[in-house]
Amino acid sequence: MTRSAFLILAAIVGCNAFTGADIQENGRPKKTERYMPILCSPLPPPLSPSSSVHALTPADISAVYTLGMPLSHRDEAYKVVHRLSELLSMFNPDVITQDQTSVHYRSLLEEAEELTLSLSHQVSDWKLVLLFIPADYICPCSSHVMGDVKAVVHEVEAALQILQKELQQTLVHVVVWSGNHQQHKCECMTDEVINQGLHKATLLKSLQDSLGVVLNNPKWHSRHADFTVVLQSAPVILEASSDSDDTSWTNLNQLALQLWTDLLQPPAGQAEAMGSDVLTILCPTQERPFLRTELNSPTEKEKDVYIKASAPTEPVMGTEIPCTDRSPSPTTPTSVHELRPGDIKVVAAVGDSLTAGNGVGAKTNNLLLVINEYRGLSWSIGGDENITTVTTLPNILREFNPSLAGFSKGIGKEDSPAAFLNQAVAGAKSGDMVRQVRILVDKMKNDSRIDFHNDWKVITMFIGGNDICDFCTDTIILSPRNVVNRIRQALDILHNEVPRAIVNLVELLNIVPLRDLHNDNTLSCPSWFVRLICPCILKPREGSSELQKVNEFNRAYQHAMRELIDSGMYDTHNNFTVVLQPFFREVFLPKLEDGRPDRSYFTPDCFHLSQKAHTLMARALWNNMLEPVGNKTFTQDFTAGIELKCPTETNPFFRTALNSNYTFPGSPPTPPPVTNWGSDFTCANTAPSDTVPTSAHRVRPADIKVVAALGDSITTGFGAKAKNLLQLRTEYRGVSWSIGGDKTLDTVTTLPNILRNFNAGIKGASKGQGTKRSGFNMAVSGAKVAGIPGQVRRLIDTMKNDSTVDFQNDWKLVTLFIGGNDLCQYCNDRASLSPQKFSHHMMASLDILYQEVPKTIVNVLDILEIEGLRRIKRDSLGCSVLQQFVCPCFLLPSEDSPELAEMKRINRELQIETEKLVYGGRYDGREDFAVVVQPFFKNSVLPLNADGRPDTTYFSEDCFHFSERGHADMAAALWNNMLEPVGKKQTYNNFTNARNNINCPTEEHPYVFTKVNSLPISTTTSAPKTDNTDRPLTSTTASVPTTHSTALPLTSKGSDSVPTWLAAVLAVFGLLIGCTATWLFLSCRAKRHKRMMTTAVEMKTSAFKSAI
């Protein structure tokens, strides 16, 4: 009766947990867990309504009004406001929302006057007014941008004066709103040289700061007033519309939560959520119950925040040169491989904002200073002051040759005279290098201070940061190959036209660690600002496929740069070379003693690098130049500091490949043509269980004796090996990803071929072409989900009639992948192909398996995201014509059409319905049966080739069905999903066709993962229900157990077992006892408390009478 006792105890405890009562402990209430903790709990109501705007709570707000809503984003802005009202309704269910904005343009003053007129009769209710300032009407890069900002601020101030004069009991929040495009013609933003993100971010900051100056006026914050104005702490930025409705809704939700969070008094350590799907709702507390005003929550000054988040002491920016021998060569060298530091006469640089010096000299936390280009402080080309106070490569070189030329000084753009040979442009990408290099060469040729043909030159190129920041917007144009091709074109110009030069190509830094600055809320980094500058780095969620892609592209950029230089193509003559300087390959984010990122290494935007970092970069570059090729430092810990190296007597030269005795590996060899799509197998533990398992949650791969598959043309191998349209209709079942059995894993990657390495005698795999040797591959090309029950029936009959299969005792693995045809034809028959009908047919199929097939694990695959197939293009008749007929509902609608939006919604609903069915508990009643969703196709990632274009080799002649290569990666992805716990399975495909993609079971968990064995080892579930009205009945012919445990195998001892019906009855009985006991306990406690209070009152009354 042990289990029954546990059920009774659980029922009693469970009843107490849901009473909502606070149990007394030591005279104090003990908190119990609250249902739906994401929602805020109402605070105790005040004794009287608030008389001061500075003591206003969310419950006091009766209405929300809006002014200045952007016409172009009216719908989105209204949805954000409506969501904000929903949050307020947690405290006042009667709160109303009224939009004062007309569909036609009116000035802010006209809107303010109309609002005050309409509210003239409301003097007792507290109102929240959201005053929107659309920033998209201002051109960020125009010469009169500051004048435009002043005009907007002046209009806002005038409107606020109207509101203050006419309205009572009003809290106004001013919101700077920015959409995803300019609202009027702004020609300068179309200039490729313009850093659009930085200009837009700077405009928003300028507008934010200018409004802040006006709203800091005490006239808005009278201590006893019933009116005040608050500026939202950051602009509200609407992201560009996404292909996903879920994504756009998430963006609107996040904006609403941004407004809500800024309404409240900030808690200590308020965090800014980054890259998370989980939306956290901040709630008022008893300590901070009010809506934020300048008086009850003074804004912390930016400078103070910056000082708190940075290192406590001012760093030394100068460097001591320890080198004693600073002399040049006795005669001017004729070889770049015999070049001493003192021989350098000219320095030059090309690149982006890190070389332009954006924000390097910002001494306070003023974001607007990031727009300043402190070229004189730039690590590779700056020449301000001297080495004792400013560490740059030119200032180091000037200690060896005081007559050095080319360095930049002061603050200014690339075309300013003081910039000289610093031709870096803020916002530049690899595609800008050719232009910069041509300007640089012209300047060197035409400047009288430079002997172009005889002076030795050091040219530093550092580029790629903006490419990686924007790569997710166009992975083709910004693919690693294309980026490095553009760098090559620029280097080719230098190689062909510039004599006597050594070029430093600085390898792209590993940019992903910069996310840590924006994950730490104590640093108060302006993440909104950086998202505009570098969206592809900051936006991805932790652990997402998007973030993995960032890392992959970052590494690919670095690798492609190394390959370019290792080709040796720039070492063809003695007066020119290019050396890769890799000190930035692995940079550890500097940390403070308390473990937080050290913000003092960064400019006020927590993205660009400060002078402190530029100092270390200059030292690292110098050291790299003196280190031999092939043995250069490629990791840097800035916190540890960098000691300057010196030339030695044995190696007095800047190191090149030749004087380092480095042998170029040359261009990577052309790989031999791929003859097969096999995989390597490295798993050591391939043994089966000691005895045949009785539980589906204890099945090792080697225990599986039979494989089977259900589905459509993907599982039949339709056109998988087709080389022309004639072969397209052939079903190559032998290479089908989930059931094919041609050859071996060495040459054909399929699920059965993987399993053969665990159990060579596995049965059911299909072979060859057609249906003659299809084994237990029941898939039918063109099938929809309505046909799957029929396939299941045929499968059962076929297995029962196969003499090699022990139907009752062999463990079976069945893979079901269906839905493509349902989705592709949905628009032609919405009624019969609805998600609900899909779920119904899927249920009927799984019910049959559950009722009639013993010892079975069923893989159910999420239907893939088909929309990506719209990008698959090939110059062939099959791709251009057949593809649309195969899947018309997805491929024919135009971009951004309602029809396409509907199809994407249905796609996602089919996935949701599948997971609800599988994990809804319907199939949990048998110990020897499990259904698992394998979700690697849930978020389909289109495989790309080296150019960043969709890789059509994964697809057959119709650009829709998968080729043998695609089947191989699907098989590996399915297998790896099977070895991942439920809830932690990879939900996207990562097609690479590497031969080492096959994962192995671990010693800790040698089993195929199911929902049950994915739980912690101590977790158990209750006994299965006996009410079978909502679950399939188990066939008596299946001879399967009906009890269920989650983690430990069932014991054979009868003393610890009870009938299922008895356990359920006892559970219900225990629940009733528990609830009754709890009610009696609470009632008795309440009566006892009442008696004690009565006694106390009587005693006090008696004492009072005695005193009289």
N, C-alpha and C positions, 0 to 999 in steps of 0.2 A: 504493500500500500504506500510505498515511499513516494511514488510519483503523484498519487492522489493527494497526499499530504502537502506536497509542494504546490499543487493546483489550488488547494483550499487556502494556503498561506498567501499565494499570489493574488487570489481573489480578494482577500481581506485587505492586503496592502494596496491593491489597485483601487478598491473602493475608496479608501481614504485619500488616495492621490487625486481623485477627481471630485471630491466634495467641495473643493475650493475653500475649505476651512483652514485657519491658521492654528495649528496645534500649539498649546502653551508649553514652553520649556523653560524652567527656572523663572517662571513669572513673566517671560517675554515671548512675544509671538515668534514662532519659527516659520520662516518662509517656505512655502511649498511651490513646486514648479507650476508655472502658469501656462495654460493652453494658448497657442498662437502668440509666443513671446515677441514676435516681430512687431505686433501692434502695441501702441503706447497705452499704458494704464492711466485713466483719468486721475488727476491729483485731487486731494480734498478741496471741495469748493470753498471759495473765500466767503467770509461772513457778509460781505457787501460787494457790489460791483466796484471795479477799480475806478478811482477818481483821477488817476495819473497815467499818462501814456507810458511812463517809465515803470509802472507796476502792472502792465497789461499781460494777461495770460492768453494762450490760444483759445480758451473757452469764452473769453470776452468778445472775440471777433464775431460779429453778426453778418458781415457781408464783405465780399472782395470785389473791388472795382479796378479796372485797367484803363490806362491812358497810353497813347503812343504805340500801340501794337503795330508791328511791321506788316504792311499790306501784303508783301510778297510771301511772308511766312505766317500769315494770319492764322491758318488752321493749326499749324504746329504750335504757335504761341498759345492759342486758346486751349489746346490739349494740355499743355504744360500747366497753365493756370487752373484748369479743371482738376488736374491731379493734385495740385496744391490745395485746392478746396476740399478734396477728398481727405487729405491728411488733417486739415483743420476740423473736419466733421468727426474725427475721433473724440474731439473735445466739445464741439457744439454741433449736434446733428442738423440744426436748423440753419447753418451758415449758407448764404446764397452767393452766387457769382454773377456779376453783371459786367458786360463788355461795352465800354463807351465808344469804341473805335468804329467808325463808319467804314463801309466798303470803299468809299471815295476819300481821297486825301484831304485832310484838314490839318491845320497847324496845331501844335501842342497847346498853344494858348486858347484856341477855339474849343478844343476838347476839354480843357480845364474849366473854362467858363460854363460849358454845358453841364459838366459834372456837378459843379457847385450849385448851379440852378436846380438841378434835379434832386439834390440832397439838402436843399435849404430847409426842409421841414424836419429833417432828422437831426436831432440835437442830443439824443440820449444814447443811441446805439454806437458802439465802437466799430470803426470801419478800417479796413486795410486797403490801401490804394497802391497798386503796382504801376509805377511809371516807367515804361520801357523807352530806352534810347537806342534806336536802330543805328548801328555803326556802319552799315553797308552803304549808306548814302554818301559817305565821305571817301574820297580816293586816297588810299594810304600813301601813295608815292608822289602825289602832286606837290608842286612847290608851295602851294598855299594851304597845306593840310592843317597847320596849326591855326590858321585863321578860321578854317572850317570848324575845327574843334571848339574854338572860342565862341563862335556863333551858336553852336549847338548848346554849349554850356550856358550861354546867356539866355537862350530860349527856355531851358530847363529851369533856371533860376526865376525867370518871370512867371512861369507856370506855377512853381511852388509858392510864390508870393500870393498868387490868386487863391490857391488852395488854403494856405495858412490864414488868409484874411477871412474867407467865407466858411470854412469847414470847422466843425468842432468834433472832438473825440475821434481823431484820425491819426493813423500811423501810415506814413508814406515810405515805401521802399523803392529806391531808384535802381533800375536794372539796365546795365549796358548789354544789349542784345546783338549778337553777330550771327549772320547766316553763313551759307557756304558759297556765296558768289556776290559780286558787286551788283548793286541795283541800278547803276547807270554806267555810261561809257567811261572807262578808266584806262586809257590807252597805255599808260606807262606800265600797268600791271601785266600787259601782254609781252613786254620786253623780256627776252630769255635771260638777260643778265640780271634782272631784278630778283632779289630774294623775296618772293611774294609772302612766304610765311612769316619772315622776320618783319617785313613792313606792316603786315596786317596785325601781328602781335604788338608791335610798337604803337600803332594807332590806337588799339584798344587800351593799352597801358596809359597812353597820353590822355585819352578820354576819361579813363578811370581816375587818374591822378588829378586832372583838372576839375572834375566833379567833386573829388574829395576835398580839394582846397575850398571850393564854394560851400560845401556842406559841413565843413568844420567850423563855420561861423556860429558863434554861440546863439545867434538869433533863432536858429532852428531847434535848439535844445534847452529851452527854458525849463528850470527844475520843476515848476508847478503847472506847466502847460498841459493842455489836452491835445497837443499837436506836436509831432516831431517828424524829422526826415532821417532816413538811414540809407546809406549807399551799400548795395550788395558788395561783398568783399572781392568778388572776381566776376568778370564778364560771363554771361550765359552764352555758350557757343553751340549752335546747332550744327551737327556734323552733316556732311554730304549725304544725301539719300542713299540708302543701301539697297542691295537687291533683296535683302531679307526683311520681311515685315517685323520679325522678332527683333532684329537689330535696331530698326528705327524706333520701335516701341521702347526698347531698352534705353536708347538715347533720350527719348522724351521723359521716361521715368527718372533717369539720372538728373536731367535738368530740373525737374520738379523737386527732387530731393535736394538738389543744390540750393534752390530757393528756400525750401523748408528749413534746411540746416542753418542757413544764414538768417532766417527769421528769429531763431532761438538764441538765447544766451549761450555762448560757446562753452562747452565743458573743458576741463583740463585735458590737454593732449588730443584735441580734436583731429581726426584723421581725414585725409582725402583719399577715398577709395580709388584705386587705379587698376584697370584691367581685370575687373571682377564682374561676374554675372550676378553675384549676390548683392542685392540692394539693402543696405542697412539704414533703418529709420532711426534718427536721433530723437530722443524723447526728453521733454522737460523733466526736471527733477525737483525735489523739495528744496534743494540748495539753490538751484537756478531755474525757477519756475516761469520766468517772464520772457516776453518777446524782447529781442535785443534793441537797445537804444544806445546812443553815445554816452548817456549818463550812467545807465546801469551796467554797461559792458564797454568801457573805453577801449578804443582800438589801439592795439599795441603798435608802436611805431616800427616801420620797416627796419630802420637802422638798428634798433634794439634787438629785434628778432634775428637779424643777421649776425650781430655780435654774439648772441647766445648760441647760435648754431655753428659758429666758426671757432677756430683755434684761438686760445686766449691771448697769444702774443703775436706781435707783428713780425713776420719772417724777414730774414735778411735776403735781399734780392741780388746782391752782388756775389762774386765768386773770386776766390784767391787762385791765381794761376801758379801751380807748383813747378811748372816746367822751367828749367834753367837754360836749356839750349833752344833759343828762339830764332836762330839765324836761318836765312833762306839758303837755297842751294848756291854753291859758288858761281855757277852760271845758270842762266835760265834753262830749265829742263826741256827736253824735246819729247819726253815720254810722260804720259799721264800716270804711269806706274812708278815714277820716280819723283813724285810731287810732295814737297814738304809744306807744312802750313804757311811758312813765310813766303812761299812762292805765289800764293794766291793774291791776285790783284783786284778781282771783281767778284762780288756776290750778287746773286739774283734769286728770285723765288716766284713760283706760281702756285695757286691753290685756292682755298676757300676762306671762310671767316676765321679759321684758326690761324691762318697765315696773315690775313688782313688785320688780325688783332682785335676783333670785336670784343669790347667790354674788358679788355685786359687791364686797363688802368682804372677801372671803377673802384673808388675807395669807399663808397657807401653802398648800401643795398638799394640802389636806384636802378630799376629795370631799364629805364630810358637810356642809361649810359651804355647798354649793350649795343645800341645802334652805332655808337662811336667806334671808329676803327683806329686803335692805338698802334699804328704801324711801327712806331719807333720802339715799341716794347715786344714786338713779335719775335718769337723764339729763333726762327731760322733766318731772319732778314733785318730785324730792328737794329738801330744804331743810336738810340738815345743815350746821352751821358757817356758812361764808360763802364768797364767790367766791375768796378768796385761797387756800383749801385744798380746796374742793369745787366743781367746775364742773358746774352743772346749769342748766336753763332758768330755774327760779325764782330761783336765786342770781344769775343775770345780771339778771333783771327787778327784783330787790330793790335793785340799784344805781340803778335808775330810780324805784322806788317802794318804800321800806323798809316800808310797811304792807301789803305784798302778803299775801294769805291763800290757803289751800287746799293748800299744799305738804305733803308727808309728811316724817316724821322717824324716825330710828332704825330698829329691826328689828322686824318684825311682820307679821301678816296684814292683809288689806284691811279687816277689821272692827275692827281695833284703833284706839283713839282717835288715836294718832299718825299713822295712815295718812291721816286726814282725807279729802281729795278724790282720793286715789290709790286708785281702785277696781279696778285691774288684778288679775287672778287668774292665778297660775302654772298653765300648762297650758290656758289659755282659747283657744277658737277663735272664729271669726266668729259662730257661733251663740250665743255667750255675750254678745255685745255689747249686745243689747237689755236683758238682765237688768242688766248693769253700768251702762248708761246710765240706766235707771229708778232704780236705787239712788242714782246720782250726782245726778240731778235732785232726788230727795227730800231728800238731804242739803243741797244748796244752798238749797232752799226753806226748810228748817227750821233752819238754823244762824244764830244771832244775829249771827255775825261777817260775814255776807254779806247785802248788800242785793240780793236776787235780781233785782229789776226794773231797778235803776239801775247796779249795778257792771258794768264791762266785764270779760269773762272770756276766757281762752285755754284751750281744751280740746284736748288732744292724744290722738289715737287711733292706736295702732299695733298691728295685728293681722294674722294670716295665717300666722305662722311655724309654728304647730302644725297648721294646715290642710295646709300643704305637706308637713310632716313625716309626716302620716298619709294623704295623698291616695290612696296606692296601696291602702289598705285599703278604700276606697269612693270610686271616682272619680265616682259620681253625686252623693252628698251633698256631696262636697268638690270638685265641678266649679267652674271659675272663675265661671260665671254664678251658681251657687247661693251661693258664698262672698260674692260682691259684693252679691247680693240681701240677704243677712243684714246686711252692713255698711250698706247703704242703709236698711234698716228702723231701725237704731240712729240713723243720721244724721237720718232723718225725725223721730224723737222729739225730738232736739235742736232741729231746725229749727222744729218746731211748738210747743215748750214753753219754750225757753230764749231769753230776750231778751238783746240786747247780748253777743253771743259771736262769737268767731272760732275756728273749729275747724281744727286741723292734722290732716289725714289723711296720715300718713306712709306713703309707698309701701313695699310689702314689699321687703325686701332680697333680693338675689340670693344664695341660700343655698348653692348648689352648691360654690363655692370652699372652704367649710368642710371638704369632704372631704379637702383637701390636708393638713390637720392630722393626719388619721388615716391618711394614706398614708405619712407620714414617721415611721418607727419610732424615730428618735432623739429625738423629742419625748415619747415614753412616754405618749401620750394614752390615757385609758381608753375605748377604742372600744366595749367591751362595754357600758359605762354609757350611751353616747350612742345605741347601737343600740336600747336600750329607750325612749329619749326621742324619737328621730327616725329610725325604722327606714327610711322610704322614701327618705331621702337617703343613708344610709351603706351600705345593703345592695346596691344595683345594682352590677353589674360595669362596669368602664371600657369604653366603647364599646358598651354594650348598649342594646337598645331601651328597657329600663326606665329607664336613665339619660337617654336622649333624652326620654322622657316627663316626667321630673322637670324638665328644662330647659323643655320646652314648657309645662307647667303653671305653673312659676314665672313665665315671661314672660306667660302668659295672665292670671294673677292681677294682675300689674302693669298690663297693658293694660286690663283690666276696671275697675280702680280709676281709671285716667285717664279712661276713657270716662264713668264715673259722674259725676265732677266736671265734666268738659267738657260734660255735658248742660246745665249752668247751672241745674239745678233747685233749688239752694240759694242762689241770688242773686235772690230774689223781693222782698226788702225790705232796707232800709238798716241794720238792726241785727243782721244775722246773715249769715255766709258760711262756706263750707268751702273751704279752700285745700289743694291737694295739694302736699306737700313731698317732692320726689323724690331727696333726697341719698343714699338707700340703694339706688337703682336699680342702680348699678354700683359695687360696692365692691371695691377691690383688696386681697387678703389681705396684711396687713403682713408684711414679710420682714426677717430679720436680715441682717447684712452678708455672711454666708456663703450666703445664698439660701434658708435654711430659713424656714418660717413662724414668726413671732414669737409665742410662746405667751403672752407677758406681756399681750397684749390680751384674753386669755380667762380665764375662771374655771378652777378645777382640772379641770373636765370637758371642756375644749377645745370647748365648745359655746356656753355662755352667755358674755356679755361682761363683762370686768373693769372696774374703775373707770377704768383708763387708756382703755379704749374708750368708756365712758360720758362721759368728759370731752370727747372728740372728737365724739361724737354730739350732745352739748348744743351745742357750738359750731356744728356743721354745721346743726342745726335752726334755731338763731338766725339764722345767715347766710341760710338758705333763706327765712326769714320776711321778711328785708329785701330779697330779690331779686325782681325783677318776674316775674309769672306769664308763662310762655312763654319765660323766659330764666333759669331757676333751675339751679343746679349739680346735676347728677344723677350725677356720678362722684366718688368719694372715694378718695384715696390716704392712708390714715391715717399711713403712715410719714413722709410729707412734712410732717405737721402741718397745723393749720387755724388761720389767723389770724382773729380776731374782727372782723367788720364793724360799722359804725356807721350810724345814720340820718344823712342829709345834709340840708343846708338846703333843697335842691330836692325831696328825697324823704324827709321825716321820719317817714313812716307805715309801718306794716306793710303789705306789698304784697298787694293783692287783685287779682282779675281786673279790676275796674273802674278802680282807680287805676293799673293797669299798661297800660290801654288794650288789654286782651286781649279778643279777640272769641271767644266760645264757639263751637266748631264745632257745638254741639248734639249731640243723639243721632245716632249714625251712621244715615245714610239706609237705609231698608229696601231691600235689594238687589232689583233687578228679578227676576221669576221666571226661573229657568233654562230656556232653550228647547232647549239641547243640551249634550252632554258632550264637546265638542271640546277640542283642545289647541293651544297656540301652538307654532310651530316656529321656532327661532332658530339652528340649526346653519348655519355658513358653509361648511364644507368638505364638500360633498356629491358630490364627483367619484369615479368608480370608479378602479380600478387602471389603470395605463397599458396593461397587457396582462392578459388573463384569467388569474387566479391558478391555479397548479397545486396549491397547498397550502391545506388548510382553515384553516391557521393564518395565512394572509395574505389573508383575505377581508374586504373593506370592505363596509359596508352597501349601497353602490351596485352591488357586484358580484353581489348576489343577484337572480336573475331569476325564481325560482319560490318560492312559499310553499305549504305544505300543513299539515294538522293532523289529529291522531288523538285520539280521546277519547270522552267521554260527553256528557251533557246540558249540562254547563257549556260545552263547545266548540260544541255545536249552537245555543247561544243560547236554550235552553229558557226561555220565559216572560220573556225579558229586557226586553221593552217592554210586558208585560201590565199592563192597568189593572183587570182583573177576573178571576174564576175561569175564565170562558169562554175568555179569551185565554191562560191559563196554559200550555196544552199546545202553543201555537204555537212553532215554532222560528224565532227571529229570527237566522238565520245571518249576515245582513249586518252585525250589530253585534257578532258574536262577537269576543272580546278578541284571539285569536291568529290569526284567519283572515278576519274580516269585512272587507268592502270597500264598504259603503254610503257614498255621498257622499264627503266629504274629511275630512282631519284637523281642519279648522276646526270641524266639527260632530259628527264621530264619531271617537272615539279607539280605534283598533285597531292591531295590529302591522303589517298590510299598508298601512294609511293612513299610518303613520309612514314605512315603507320607500318609499312612493311619492314622498316628498320627496327621496329619493336616486335612485330609478329609477322614473320615471313609467310605464314599461311592464311593471311586475311582474305576473306571472300567477299564478292559482290562488286568488285571494280569492273568498269566497262572498258572495252578495248576496241581499237581500230575505228572504222567508220561505220555509220549506219546503226541498225538495231540488232544485227545478228549476234553480236557478242556484248550486248549492253549490260549484262549482269543485273545488278539491282538499281540501275539508272533508269528510273521511271519517268524522267522529264520528257516533256513534249514541246517542241518548238511552237511558239505562238500561244502557249497555255496562259490562261488567267487563273486567278485564285479559285474561281468556281470549279475548275477542273481538278484541283488538288485532292479532294476527297476520293475521286475516282482513281487517281494515281496511288493513293494510300491503299485502296482496296486491292489493286493489282500487285502492289508491293507485298502485302501480307500473303496473298495467294501464292505469289512466286517464291517467297521465302519458305512457306510451309511445304511447298512441293519440291523444294531443292533438297536432295538427299544428303548434300554435304553440310547442310545447316542444321544444327540442333536448335530448333526454334525456341524451346523452353529455356535452354541453359546458356546459349551463346550470347555474349554482350554485343549489342548492336549500336552503331552510330549512324543516325539518319540526319542528313542535311537538307533543309528546306529553304529555297531561295525563290521567291515569287513576287509579283507585283509590277514588274516593268511594263507588261502589256496592259494591265489595268490602268496604270497611270498614263501611258502613252495614248490610250483611247478614251480617257475619262471624258473629255469635252464632247464626245460623240454619244455618250450614254451615261449621264450623270447619275441616273437613278440606280441602275444595276451595278455601277462601278464606284459607288460611294464608299468612303472609309468605313461606314457602318456595315455595309454588305461585305466589304473586304474582311473585316473582323469576324463576321458571321461565318464565312466560308473557311477562314483560317481556324476558327474554333471547331468547326465540324471535322476538319482534318486532324487536328491534334487530339480531339476527343476519341476518334477511332484508334489512333495509336495508343492513347492512354488506356483505353478499355481492353485492347486486344493484343498488344505486343509487350511481352515481358522483357526485362533486362535491356532497357533502351535509354540512350541519351539522344535528344533531338537538338540539333543546331538550327535555330531560326535566325536568318539574316535580316537585318534592317534593309529595307529597300534603299538603294543608293540614291543620292541627290543627282537627278538626271540633268538638271539645268546646265551643269558644266559641259555636257556633250554639245551644247550650242557652239562652243568654241573650237570643237574639233573640225578642222578644215584640211582638205587635201585637194590638189589639182587633179581630180579624177572624176569620172562619171559616177562611180559608186558613191563617193562622198557628197558630191554636189546635188545628186538627184535622189538616190535611194534613201539616204539618211532621213530626209523629211517624211517619206512615206512610212518608214519604220516607226517613227514617233511624232506624228503630226501635232498632237496637242501641246507638246513642249517645244518643238522646233519651228513651227510656223508662226506663232505670235511674235509681234514686234517687241523690241526692248521697252520696258517700262509700261507695257500695255496691261489693262485689267485682266486680260486672258492669261498672260504669263504670271501675273501676281497670284491669280487663282490657282494655277497649276503648282506653283511653289508652295502654296498653303496646303493643297491636297497632298503633295509629296510629304510634307512634314506630318500631316495628320495620319497618314498611313504608317509612318514610323511610330508615332505615339500610340495608335491603336494596337500595333503589334506588341509593344512593350507592356501596355496595360493588360493585354490578354495573357501573355506569358508569365508575368510576375504578379498577377492578381490573385494567386493562391489556388487557382482552379486545378492545377496539376501537381499539387503538393502532397496528395494523400497516399502515394505509393513510394515505398523505399527504393524500389528498383526502377524508378522512372524519373527522368528529369528533362525539363525543357530549358534551354539557355539561349538568350539573344546574343548573337555575336555581332557587335555594332561597328565593325571597322569601316563600313560603307555609310554610316550615319551622316558624317560630314565628308563628302567626297572631295578629295584633293586631286585636281587634274595633273597627271604626270607631265613634266616639262622636259624639253631637251636642253642641250647646252646653251642654246640661244634664248632660252626662256619661253619658247613657243610650245604649245601643246604637242606632246610627243605622239605622233600618229602610229608609231610602231606598236603601241599597246592595243591597237584597234584593227579590226578586220577591214575588208574592202569597202564596207558600207559606212565606215567611221561611226559605227554604233555598237556592234557586237565586239567582244574582246578577241584579240589574237592569242596565239599560244603564249606569247610573252605576257600578255595581260592575265591569262589563266594562271600562269606560274606565280605571279605576285599575289593574285587572289588566294591561291592555295596557301602560300606562306602566311598571309595576313589572317586567314581563317585559323590555321594551326596556332599561331601566336595568340590570337584571341582566346582560343580554348585553354591556354595555359595562363590566362590572366583572370584574377578574381572578378566576380560580378561587382559592378560599381567602380572598378578601376581598369576596365578594359579600354584599349585604345579605340577611340570613336572616329578615327579617320584613317584613310589608307595612305601609306607612304611608299609608293612604288619606286624601287631603285634597281631591282633585278640583280642585286648583289648575291653572290652564291652563298654567303654566310648569314642569310636572313632567318634561318631556322632556329628558333629558341628551343631550350631543353627543359624538361621537368626538373624541379629542384629536389634535393634530399628532404627539405622541410615540407614540401608539398608536391609529392610525386603524382598527384591525381589530376584528372581532367576537372577543371573548375566548374562548379554548379553554384546556384544561389545559396544552397545550404552550406557547402564546405568553404564558401567564401567568408562566412561569419567567423568571429573569434572562436577559439577552441572550446571555451567554456559556455558558449551560447547554445541554448536549446529552444526549440519551439514547442508549442502546445500540440496535443494530439490532434489528428485530423478530424474534421467535422463528420458527423454521421448523418446530418441532413443533406441528402444528395439531390435536392431539388435544383441546385444551381451548379452542380458539378457532374461530370460524366460518371456513370456507374462503371465499376471495374468488372470485367468479364471473369467469370469463375474459371474459364479455361486458361486464363493467363497464369494462374497459380502464383500470385504475387502477394507479398506481405502487405498488411494494411496499416501497420504502425509506422511511426516516423520519428527519427532522431536526426539532429542536425550535424553533430560533429563526431560523436563516438559511435562505433558499430554497436548494433544491438547485442546484448548478452544473451546467453542461452539459459540463464537461470530463471526458472519460473517463479521464484519467490518475489521477484521484483516487477512482475508484469501484471497488468490489470486489463480487463476488456475495455475496448475503446468506448463503448456506450457507458460503462460505469465511470470512467474517467470524466467524460463529458457531464454526466449527471452530478458527480461530486463537485465539478468545477462550478456549475450553476448553483448548486446548493451552498457551496462555500461563498460564492459571490453574495447570495442573499444573506447569509449569516454575517458576512463582513459588513455589508451595508447597514443591517439592523444593529449590529454592535456599535458601529460608528455613530448611527443616529442616537442610540441610547446614551452613548458616552457624551456626545455633544449636548443632548437635552439635559442630562444630569448635571453637567458642568454649568449650563446656563441657569438651572434652577438653584444650584448651590450658590452660584455667584449672586443671584437675586436675593436669596435668604441672608447672605452675608451683608449685602448692602442695606437690607431692611433692618437688620439687627444693629448695624452701625448707626443708622438714622435714629432708631429708637433710643440708643444709648446717648447720642448727642442731645436729643430732646429732653431726656431725663436729667442730664447734667445741667441743661439750660434752666429747667424748672427749679432744680435744687439751688442754683445760683440766685434765682429770684427770691 
